[in-house]
Amino acid sequence: MFQSREPGTRARSVTLFILAAVLSLAVHSPACGNFIDQEVGARPLAIGGAFVGVADDANAVVWNPAGLTQKISLEMTGMINRIYSVEGLRSDYFAISKTVKAGKMGLGFAWMRTGVTDVYNEDNILLSVAHQLGNTGLSAGITLKRFSVAAPGYEYYNDPNFKGQDDCWSADASLFYRRGNTRVGLSVKNIVEPELTLISSTVAPDRVPRELAVGASYVFRNTMLLSGEMRRKSFVPSYYDSRFTFHAGAEAWFFDVFALRTGVDAGRPTVGWGLFVDPVSVDISLLSTRRIGNVYRLSASLRF
């Protein structure tokens, strides 16, 4: 009897320990944890995160809004992840985009949440607009962003300095140039570096860093994509290796139905595949990280 209950008891103990650790770190260390690297979409992640110079689907809302002028159809994409198989610990993402005015303007919306149910949440809401600049092949985009953090689980500690939640605003600006099979993108994220804190007595609120990303891609015969990108953050936490990161990837399509992808994301190998059966596509990526091992991402998209 005791032996039959031991695995479940141990699993619950591990889960409670992880949740308590997450809450403690969230409140007493930087509140901008997941805002530092907002990497979403299985397809962009599978090609090493080198997507600023690609930006040809709904994921452009997050990666490079200026690329939204490339799509004519209405597209929705979403990603749901259960992190480390811990109940309640999850990362969710949804984006929708539409090109209007005969492809001259693109609109987009995205929502991201990372956290533990009823314990801690980080939310980011993005609203994007892009417009072509004449007939030059150049588009410009801007995104208004709202950051929110909340730790309802911390209320049990009755800390008089606990604010409950915090909100702030920022914006992204970007450019995208396309000529023939060549595409070049530039993005500046968090032009105004937002500050977040959950404890009112905090002397130095946590800032979300500004990030500059420059990337380019080339398409061969509409079947193979090569992409590269460089990023630089204004600052990074001490546990990061560098403010500069390099990203590269490749994508090969077979019969416009099946895609194989691979890349290097700041030194981490990535692989993935995609399946498209009009109007639905499913994408899977696998990232190998030095600190936490393999990370899987699954996305689904719908195009009209």
N, C-alpha and C positions, 0 to 999 in steps of 0.2 A: 504494500500500500504506500509506504513512504517512498520507495523507489519509483513508483509510477507517477508521483506528484513532483519529484525533484526537478526534472527538466523544465516543466512549466514554471515552477517557482524560481528557478535560476534565470529563465528567460525574462520573467517579469522584473526580477531584481536588476538585470542588466539594462532593461528598457528604462526603468525608473532612474537608474544611475545616469544614463545618457541624457534623459530629459532634464534632470537636475543640473547636469553639467552645462547643457545648452543654455538654460535659463540664467545660470550664474555668469557665464561668459557674456551672454547677450546684454545683461544689465550693467555689469561692472567693467566690461572691456568695450572696444569700439562697437557702437550701435550700427555701423554702416557695413557690417561684414559682407553680406551678399551683394551690396550695391557696388563694391569695388570691381567685381568681375561678373557682369550680367551676360553670361554666355548661355544663350537659349537657341533652340531649334536643332534637331538632330542632324539636319543636312549641313548647316554651317559648321557645327562642331566636328563632323566627320572629315571635313577638308581642312582640318587644323585651325579652324576659327578665322581663316583668311577670306572673309566675306564682305569687307568694306568695298572691295573692287568688283564684287559680283552683284549683290543686293538686288536680285531679280525675282524675289518672291515676297510673301507677307512678312518674313523675318527682317526685311529691310527697315521696318519701323524701329527696331532696336539697333540694328547694325549700321545702317546708313539710309536715312529717310529720303535723301535725294534720289535714290534708286527707284522710288515708288512710281516714277513716270514710265518705267519699262513695261508694266503690266496693264493690260486692258480689262481683264476679267476681275470679278470680285473673288477674293481668296481669303479663306480662314485657315488658321493653323493653331494647333494646341499641343501641349506637352504636359504630362502628369508623371511625376516621379516619386517613388517611395524610397527615401534615402536610407541606406544601410539596413533596409528591411525592418526598420524600427517603426512600430505602430504610432501614427500621429506625426511623424517627422516626414515632411514632404516638400516638394518644390513644384509649383504649377505655373503654367504660362499659356496665354491666349493672345492671338493677334489677328487683325482683320485689315485688309487693304483693298482699295479700289482706285482705278485710274479713270478720270473723267476728262471732259473737254477734248475728246479724240486723242487721248494720250498726252495732252499738254500739262495736266495736273494730276497729282496722286495724293490720296488721303489715306491715313492709317491710324489705328488705335491698338494699343497693347496693354496687357496687365500681367504682372508677375508677382508671385508670392512665394516666400520661403519661410518655413517656421515649423513650430510644433503646436498642434491643436490645443487651444485653451491655455497655452503657456507663453509662446513668443511668436511674433509674426513680423516680417519685413515685406511691405507692399510697395510696388512702383507702378504708376499709371502714366502712360505716354500717349500723347496726341500729336500726330505728325501731318505735315503738309509739304508737298514738293511741287515745283513748277519748272518747266523747260524755259530756258533763256533764249528766246528766238529760235533760229534753225541751226544753231551751232553744235548741237549734240550735247550741250552742257545743261545740267539741271542743278537747282539748288533746293535744299530742304531744311526744315527746322522742326524741332520737336519740343513741346512743352512737357515737363516731367514733374510729377508729384511723388515725393518720397514719404513713407510713413513707417514708423516702428511702434510696436505695442507689446507689452509683456503682462498680460492679465494674470499670469500665474504668480507674479512677484507680489501681488496685492496681499497675499497671505503673510508676508513678512512685516506688514504694517510699518513700512519705512516712511516717515513724514516727508522725506524729500523725493519720493517716487512720484513722477508726473503721470504715469499710466500710459501715455503715448506721446509721440512727437511727430510733427509734419513739417515739411519744407518744400521749396520749389527750385527748379533749375531748368536748363534748356540745352539742347544739342543743336549744332549747325553743321551742315555737310554740303559737299559738292559731288557730282557724279558726271563723268564724261564718257561718251560712247561714240566710237567711230569704227565702222566695220565690225571686225571680231575682237577689237581691243576695247577694254573698259578700264577706267581709272577712277578711284574714289578717295575722298578725303573727309574725315569726320572729326569734329571736336565735341566731345561729350562733357557735360557738366560745366558749361561756360562759367556759371556762377557755382562755386563749390559749396554745396549745401552742408549745413551743420546739424547734427542730430544728437540728442541726449535723452536719457530716461530718468536721470537723477538731477534734480534742480540745483543741487549743491556742486555739481561738476564744474571745475574751474576752466577746463579746456574741452569744449564740445568736440565730438568726433566729426571730421570732415570727409565728404566723399570726394575723391581726387578728380581733377580734370584729366582728360585723356585725349591725346592726339593720335589718330590712326590714319595711315596712308597705305593704299593697296592698289593692285592692278591685276587684271585677269585677261586671258586670251582663250578664245574658243576655236577649236580645230574641227572644221567640217560638221559643225553642229552636233558632234558626238563626244568630244573630249574638251574638258575645261581645265586650265592650269591657273592657279591663283597664288599670289604672295602678298604679304602684309607686314608692316612694322608699326608697333604701338609704343607710345611713351606716356607714362602717368606723371603727374606733377609730384606725387609722392606715393610711397607704398609702406605698409606695415613692416616691422622689422623681420617678420618671418618670410617675406618675399625675397626672391633672389636678386631682382633687378627692376628698375623702372622701365627698362627697355625690353621688349619681347618681339620675337620674330615668328611669323606663321606662314605656312605654305601648304598647299594641298592640290589634289587632282580629282577629277570626277569623269567617269566614262559611262556613256549611255549605250544600251543595247536595244535596238528596235523601238526606241522611245518608250520603253516599258520598264526596263530594269537598269539600275545604276550601281556601279561600284565606286567607292570613295576611299581615299587615304590622305594622310597629311601629317604634319608636325606642328603641334601647338605649344609654342614656347619650350621646345625640347621634348615634349611628350608625344609619343606616337598615337595616331588616331586612325580608325578604320570605320567603315560603315557601308550601308547599302540602302537603296531606295526602290520602291515599287510604285508605278503609276498606272492606274486603270481608270481612265477618265470617268468621273471627275474627282476621284479619290487618290491620294498618294500617302504612302506610309514610309517613314524613314527611321532607321536605327543607326546609332553611333556608339562606338566604344572608345573611351579615353583611358589611357594608362597613366596614372599619376604616381609620383614618387612617395607621397605622404599617405595616401589612403587607398592605393591599389587601383583596380579597374572600376570605371564609372560608366554605366549604360544610360543612354537616352533614347526615348521613343517618342516620335512626333507623328501626328496625323493631320492631313490638310484636305481641304475641300475647295474646288474651284468651279465657278459658274461662268 
